[in-house]
Structures are given as C-alpha cells and as structure tokens.
Amino acid sequence: MPSLPLRLSALFLALGLSACDDAPKFTQAEPGEARSGGSATVRKTDQNAFSMPSANLPPSRRVDFSVGNSFFRSPWVIAPSTTTARDGLGPLFNTNACQGCHIKDGRGHPPTADDVNAVSMLVRLSIPDAPAYAKVIEQLGVVPEPVYGGQFQDMAVPGVAPEGKVRVDYTAVPVRFEDGTEVELRKPRLNITQLGYGPMHPDTRFSARVAPPMIGLGLLEAIPDEAILANAEAQAKANNGISGRPNRVWDDAGQKTVLGRFGWKAGQPNLNQQNVHAFSGDMGLTTSLRPFDDCTDAQTACKQAPSGNGPDGEPEVSDNILRLVLFYSRNLAVPARRDVNAPEVLAGKTLFYQAGCQSCHTPKYTTAANAAEPELANQVIRPYSDLLLHDMGDGLADNRSEFQASGREWRTPPLWGIGLTQAVSGHTQFLHDGRARNLLEAVLWHGGEATAAQQQVLSFNAEQRAALLAFLNSL
C-alpha cells in the first residue's frame, strides 16, 4: 500500500489541489487535533456523546454534575405541588424540562407536520426600535411585542390560554453547482395561528430559533475576551470582505454592558444568564436574577396564576439548583474527533481553508488561566468559531436586531461535534431555524460576508464536496 504522503499527493491531484495553491495543504493531523476540548475531551460517539462530563473532572466533582443533570433532565410541574423543589412551571412555557429542547444535550429541530407543539424550536418576537425605548433596548436588546412579549410560548398551565400555535412551511430554492449537479434548498415560512390574546403589533418581527447543542459551553465561556476581540481586529486588518464584530449586551448581575458570546446572535454574556433566561422564557420559572413570570400586562390570567415561589418569596429555581445546572452546563464535554489522519479528511480540511471558511470558523484558542472551573483552564481547544457577528446575507436574515446585532447578522456557530448530530439528535437539520437538512445545504445558505466561500464550494466537483463533508463530519 502506498505511504500516507503518496496517497495524499494522489488525492490532492485528483481533487485539483496543486502545489501552487495559496491555501495550506494538510498532510497530517496537527498535534492534539483530535482532542477538540483539550484535556476535557471525551471519546464517545453514540447517542450519549454530548452528555458526558469533562474527562478531567475528578470523581469528587462528578456528584454535582450528576445532580445538575437531574435538574436539567427532569420535568418541572405546575404549582402548587408536593414536589416543591420542581414546581412552578409556567403559567406560559415552551417545554417542561431543559432536555425537552436540548434533546440528549444536542440540537433541536423545527416542528414537523405531526408535532402538536414546536418544543425544540422557539420564536423570538419584537417590534421596531424607537428612541422612546432606549432603556429597554439597552437591557433587553429588543423592544418586546406589547401583548406577547419577547418569546412566543405555545403551551400553558390549565386556566391560562397558550399564546398560539407555530407551524413552518417551506418553499423550494434550487441551487446548481458548476459541474451541473443541482440541489434543492428549502426556505422556511413561519405561520403563527390560534393567537390566544388577540392580534399582534402590525410590525412584529419574528425569529425562529432551534436549540443549539450544549457541548463545550464552559470552554467557550473560558475564552478570554481579548482573543475574541483580536479576531475582529485581525479580520478588519485583512480587508478581505470578512468583518466580524462583537455584540455588546446587558449583564443582569453586573448591571452593565459587556461582551456577548452565547446564543444565535451572541445576545447573552455568560452561561448563568443564558440559563436564567431559558428558565424564565422556556419554562416560566423564576430565579433570583429574574424573580418574575414571563407575563405581559395584557395576560391577566397568567399574572394571577398560582406561583411556585416559597413562602418568603424564594424563587421557583433556588440559587443552589441554579448553581448545579450551571456546573452541569459548563462541564458537558466535547467529543473527540474521528479519522483526523484519514486522507479524505485531510483533503477536506485543505478545501475548507481554500474556501476561506476558517476566516470566521476560527479553529483554535487557549482558554484563560482563571476559568470558572479549574478543569476548563489553560486548555487548547478547537471550536471552529470566532464568536463574532457576521452579515450572512438576505437569505438567512431574520430582519430582527438584538442589541448591536442587525437583522442580517448571526454569531458564527461552533462546529465541534457537528458530525455526531445524527447519532445524538436523530437528524441532520442545521442553521438557526433548522432549514438545512444536511451540512451541504447549510454551507449553500451562506451569503453576505460568506458569499466568496459559498461560491468556492459551488465550484467544487463531487469528489471535492465529499472530501469537504468528510472533514466537517470528523469534527
């Protein structure tokens, strides 16, 4: 059998990658490349691949991980209940457990024709900004719809009307490769029906969002702000059409504006606040940071419904439960990459760079020495994201701003673990609203700043496309 370098040389020639191309040629895996999460990486490839604790988490600290896991997975119930540690669900909500959206800690999906509720996809609502709402925009990032609020909730406790139903229809969008191969993308059209509280504001903006995977969030939180800002500076200096920029968002605990890094538009600054807002918006649960139910003034039955708060006003999610869920979500490990030295994967990595995908999907960082958890500190990680906002063009635009993110901008999503989506979640639906049914469709939806990369991929032949997908599926 020919040696690996000879096999790679033959494959590069077959894929049209000559030695004079500017893009780097990857002939072997980089040291440690398979360990995407550094020492926290786990080797797991089945349906539980996204549910494992950091590999370097000692046994003495895995108890908190397991308890946090139980609160993440187990359903909350309606108040009043004898289950006082888990009551207070609603009055309006999207699901009764974190796991209901982040199924197996993985990726959500848009509702099918058979789904009664959207469950692992939610819909954000807002109305256009105006100077009179400056303080609201500073702290919430948007102006919520006056009657239905900032998030559409299609479930409710008895005696309270749900806000309505969500359905998604699709129209076909054909795309042709240079070699004549044609694929059919699907463009979603959101349908909101059975409104429970009357008509919405006529200028309401909608944004469908599927639940993202939970892996590696603590490591992303541990990336220094300076590294993220350096990405923006380097892209600006390159002057090549890629111009990512940070979102600046409100920190509820610190009562100040800080760097955003979580959520589809980087609208949350840290994991604790991400969790708090999910408890509030997704399940209608109060915390010490958000000690109120997600009801608007127009939703009187919601405001009058029984609460799960304690006798002295203690929130439905205690600070201890919040601490345990935070510990759990910080320490969900990233699975190791597969086949990093396979010739087709290395060729696909070369094509990934040739298309310029790494300009936004920044491969590597070293986490801060003062990370929130010692296991997450000083780790060389490979999330493939710059955590910046990019204009992705009209095709992906939701036309809804969020803090400093425009209606055409999205945060670059991390790619680690993306090749295990089918194994974990049972589907391969990608992008913020799940419109892409596979990774190739996801790439082809790229526009705006990513148009040059998309056009490069459209020039790839069948063998080149297969290599690129082999690389992406190895992540």
Secondary structure, 3 states (H helix, E strand, C coil): CCCHHHHHHHHHHHCCCCCCCCCCCCCCCCCCCCCCCHHHCECCCCCCCCCCECCCCCHHHHHHHHHHHHHHHCCCECCCCCCHHHECCCCEECCCCHHHHCHHHCCCCCCCCCCCCCCCEEEEEEECCCHHHHHHHHHHCCECECCCECEECCEECCCCCCCCEEEEEEEEEEEECCCCCEEEEEEEEEEEECCCCCCCCCCCEEEEEECCCCCCHHHHHCCCHHHHHHHHHHHHHHCCCCCCECCEEEECCCCEEEECCECCCCCECCHHHHHHHHHHHHHCCCCCCCCCCCCCCCCHHHHHCCCCCCCCCCCCCCHHHHHHHHHHHHCECCECCCCCCCHHHHHHHHHHHHCCHHHCCCCCEECCCCCCCHHHCCCEECCCCCCCEEECCCCCCCCCCECCECCCEEECCCCCCHHHHHHHHCCCCECCCCCECCHHHHHHCCCHHHHHHHHHHHCCCHHHHHHHHHHHHHC
